[in-house]
């Protein structure tokens, strides 16, 4: 796209209304990953299928991760607008059907449809912003956009609880419909895109191989150690399929005329390192948002409102840091600000390593705020610097690859840190000689505040002690990945934005 075409697009496009439409779309897709959490007990109560409940979360995450890179490439080939509109429509269809789901299996199917649409919404929205705004403007705007993900992660569970208590769990899905319609209206009528119409060859083989590879490893992460043992035949088979599919995928991308994931972007040192940091910082983020409420409510004995406050502190630190970073990016360059963000992650990680019941929720809230600051600084600097380092025709896939790595980090982190929690708690119970009477399922009852009447006071105290130790190991893992994130940031090539 030449300069004249870009200027024409800016004259025709109502940028404030388009930006608002993109923010609505991003918020809609981001919050759907967390809002279901507080509604799941009521959903299971109505639909049954308790053994399948984890797939309500996993189905959405799986399809989102699987399609995000493919949509990024399609947006580079056919334009941002049609791909974004397609994603929102598919997402709304899945949301409408999910609210009417008569069974758990159908709900999981509709969550797959939601995820299939969501894969196009967030990365394409960020890419459109990269097209519409200059480098100076984009540094400020991306600060607002990057905070959407963090805010939605905190607002989601609380909003889901409100819907369940005062309306019906179906509204957890139906709330997306007005947001999506407004997003569509703004994009269709106020965003105008100029493209060179040309025939393109879509890399179908690469898409299929990528789908097989990622779906295999995601299923292993979800099922391994829970439904299957790590050395079971299904786990080993899926790992082999993942390795073979990835090898074939790389070979295919090398010879494809228009590869779905151009390997050249991974030769860019900035992009490669930034993507790795997004993977490790995604683990830090999921470790905080998934396990902190359990520590505050069960170990500290505080209310859900107080637990929510500790996470809300992160959602306050994130947008503040994003906004400030956007304003300072041109002056100081992305390397300096990314390093400061990396140190913030490590400092926040130290707070959680030292966390114990006596320190109280304020200590946890401070640590949460500092990690939010780190995430805000890192996400803003990386998106702007990556989009500034590639040509227009690669901007979509470069942006999508960065978001994909954070999603993979969250998926890997949830599985890895959850495995640490379960193994440490199980080991503690057996060391105390309570293996015949207590199990990890007993701790699940304690976490869910159900079945407490069946547990004696000594058993509850034992479980709390075990959970405290297990969560300490989880936070050690969070701290280690925060340190890895900082070390990776330190080797990013130093360039002015």
Beta strands, then each sheet from edge to edge (+ up, - down):
end
